[in-house]
Amino acid sequence: MQIRLENRTGVRKGRFVKYEYGTDLFGRIYLDKIKGRERGKLVDRWLLNDFGSLFRVLDLEIYKREVENYENTLLTKPAFR
């Protein structure tokens, strides 16, 4: 699963942050943070013990990006084309 946030204002226009999360083959929960403009690059990787930790890390990370004017791009796209 993934969450993609994009900045559409000011100097950072066109930059995005993508959070990919899930479980690996061994049942561990992972969270990858990818930043960039066009392709992006892996910045951080977390291995977490439980889903509570995943929610806390995601909550803090998304709050930081919202303060920097990043928006969720999945909500702003039209539902039908």
PAGU-914667 format. One line per 4 residues: number of its first residue (from 1); their letters; for each residue y, z, x of N, C-alpha, C. Coordinates in nm, 2 decimals. Layout:
N
NUM) A) Y Z X Y Z X Y Z X  ...
END
This chain:
81
1) MQIR) -0.12 0.00 0.09 0.00 0.00 0.00 0.12 0.00 0.09  0.23 -0.04 0.03 0.35 -0.05 0.11 0.48 -0.02 0.03  0.58 0.03 0.10 0.71 0.05 0.04 0.81 -0.03 0.13  0.89 -0.11 0.08 0.98 -0.19 0.16 1.13 -0.16 0.11
5) LENR) 1.21 -0.12 0.21 1.35 -0.09 0.18 1.43 -0.19 0.26  1.54 -0.24 0.20 1.62 -0.34 0.27 1.77 -0.30 0.26  1.85 -0.33 0.36 1.99 -0.30 0.36 2.06 -0.43 0.33  2.15 -0.42 0.23 2.23 -0.54 0.19 2.38 -0.52 0.20
9) TGVR) 2.42 -0.42 0.28 2.56 -0.39 0.30 2.60 -0.38 0.44  2.72 -0.42 0.47 2.78 -0.39 0.60 2.72 -0.46 0.72  2.72 -0.39 0.84 2.67 -0.44 0.96 2.52 -0.46 0.96  2.45 -0.37 0.89 2.31 -0.37 0.89 2.25 -0.46 0.78
13) KGRF) 2.32 -0.55 0.73 2.28 -0.64 0.62 2.16 -0.73 0.68  2.05 -0.73 0.60 1.93 -0.81 0.64 1.83 -0.73 0.71  1.86 -0.61 0.75 1.75 -0.52 0.81 1.66 -0.46 0.71  1.54 -0.44 0.74 1.45 -0.37 0.65 1.37 -0.27 0.72
17) VKYE) 1.31 -0.18 0.64 1.22 -0.07 0.69 1.10 -0.08 0.59  0.98 -0.09 0.64 0.86 -0.10 0.56 0.77 0.02 0.60  0.72 0.09 0.50 0.62 0.19 0.52 0.49 0.15 0.46  0.39 0.14 0.55 0.25 0.10 0.50 0.16 0.23 0.51
21) YGTD) 0.09 0.26 0.41 0.01 0.38 0.41 -0.13 0.35 0.34  -0.22 0.43 0.37 -0.36 0.42 0.32 -0.46 0.51 0.39  -0.58 0.48 0.38 -0.69 0.55 0.45 -0.76 0.45 0.54  -0.80 0.50 0.66 -0.88 0.42 0.75 -1.03 0.43 0.72
25) LFGR) -1.11 0.37 0.81 -1.26 0.37 0.79 -1.32 0.51 0.79  -1.25 0.60 0.86 -1.30 0.74 0.88 -1.24 0.84 0.77  -1.16 0.79 0.68 -1.11 0.87 0.57 -0.98 0.94 0.61  -0.92 0.91 0.72 -0.80 0.98 0.76 -0.68 0.90 0.69
29) IYLD) -0.58 0.97 0.65 -0.46 0.91 0.59 -0.36 0.87 0.70  -0.31 0.74 0.69 -0.22 0.70 0.80 -0.09 0.65 0.73  0.02 0.65 0.81 0.15 0.60 0.76 0.21 0.53 0.88  0.24 0.40 0.86 0.31 0.32 0.96 0.45 0.29 0.92
33) KIKG) 0.54 0.30 1.01 0.68 0.26 0.99 0.72 0.14 1.07  0.76 0.03 1.00 0.79 -0.10 1.06 0.94 -0.13 1.03  1.02 -0.16 1.14 1.16 -0.19 1.12 1.19 -0.32 1.18  1.30 -0.39 1.13 1.34 -0.51 1.19 1.43 -0.59 1.10
37) RERG) 1.44 -0.72 1.14 1.52 -0.81 1.06 1.43 -0.92 0.99  1.36 -0.99 1.07 1.28 -1.10 1.01 1.13 -1.06 1.02  1.07 -1.03 1.13 0.93 -1.00 1.14 0.91 -0.85 1.15  0.99 -0.78 1.22 0.98 -0.63 1.23 0.88 -0.59 1.34
41) KLVD) 0.89 -0.46 1.38 0.80 -0.41 1.48 0.76 -0.27 1.45  0.64 -0.23 1.48 0.59 -0.10 1.46 0.67 0.01 1.54  0.73 0.10 1.47 0.81 0.20 1.53 0.74 0.34 1.54  0.68 0.38 1.43 0.61 0.51 1.43 0.48 0.49 1.36
45) RWLL) 0.38 0.58 1.39 0.25 0.59 1.33 0.22 0.73 1.31  0.18 0.77 1.19 0.14 0.91 1.16 0.00 0.91 1.11  -0.08 1.01 1.16 -0.22 1.04 1.10 -0.20 1.17 1.04  -0.23 1.18 0.91 -0.20 1.30 0.83 -0.33 1.36 0.78
49) NDFG) -0.32 1.49 0.75 -0.44 1.56 0.71 -0.47 1.55 0.56  -0.36 1.54 0.48 -0.38 1.54 0.33 -0.27 1.46 0.27  -0.28 1.44 0.14 -0.18 1.36 0.07 -0.05 1.43 0.05  -0.05 1.56 0.05 0.07 1.64 0.04 0.16 1.61 0.16
53) SLFR) 0.10 1.61 0.28 0.17 1.57 0.40 0.23 1.43 0.39  0.15 1.34 0.34 0.20 1.20 0.32 0.32 1.20 0.23  0.32 1.27 0.12 0.43 1.27 0.03 0.56 1.33 0.09  0.54 1.44 0.17 0.65 1.51 0.23 0.72 1.42 0.34
57) VLDL) 0.64 1.35 0.42 0.69 1.26 0.52 0.76 1.14 0.45  0.70 1.08 0.35 0.76 0.97 0.28 0.89 1.01 0.22  0.89 1.13 0.15 1.01 1.17 0.09 1.13 1.19 0.19  1.10 1.25 0.30 1.21 1.27 0.40 1.25 1.13 0.46
61) EIYK) 1.16 1.04 0.49 1.19 0.91 0.55 1.27 0.83 0.45  1.23 0.82 0.32 1.30 0.74 0.22 1.44 0.80 0.20  1.45 0.93 0.20 1.59 0.99 0.18 1.68 0.95 0.30  1.63 0.95 0.42 1.71 0.91 0.54 1.76 0.76 0.52
65) REVE) 1.67 0.68 0.47 1.71 0.54 0.46 1.81 0.52 0.34  1.79 0.59 0.23 1.89 0.58 0.12 2.03 0.62 0.16  2.04 0.72 0.25 2.17 0.76 0.30 2.24 0.65 0.38  2.15 0.56 0.44 2.20 0.45 0.52 2.21 0.32 0.43
69) NYEN) 2.21 0.34 0.30 2.23 0.23 0.20 2.11 0.13 0.20  1.99 0.17 0.23 1.88 0.09 0.21 1.83 0.10 0.06  1.78 -0.02 0.01 1.74 -0.02 -0.13 1.59 -0.07 -0.14  1.52 -0.02 -0.24 1.39 -0.06 -0.26 1.39 -0.21 -0.31
73) TLLT) 1.33 -0.30 -0.24 1.34 -0.44 -0.27 1.24 -0.47 -0.39  1.14 -0.39 -0.41 1.04 -0.42 -0.51 1.10 -0.40 -0.65  1.20 -0.31 -0.66 1.26 -0.29 -0.79 1.37 -0.39 -0.82  1.43 -0.45 -0.72 1.54 -0.54 -0.74 1.50 -0.69 -0.76
77) KPAF) 1.38 -0.72 -0.74 1.33 -0.86 -0.76 1.31 -0.88 -0.91  1.33 -1.00 -0.96 1.30 -1.03 -1.11 1.15 -1.02 -1.13  1.12 -0.98 -1.25 0.97 -0.96 -1.29 0.91 -1.10 -1.31  0.98 -1.19 -1.37 0.93 -1.32 -1.40 1.01 -1.43 -1.33
81) R) 0.94 -1.53 -1.28 1.02 -1.64 -1.22 1.00 -1.77 -1.29
END
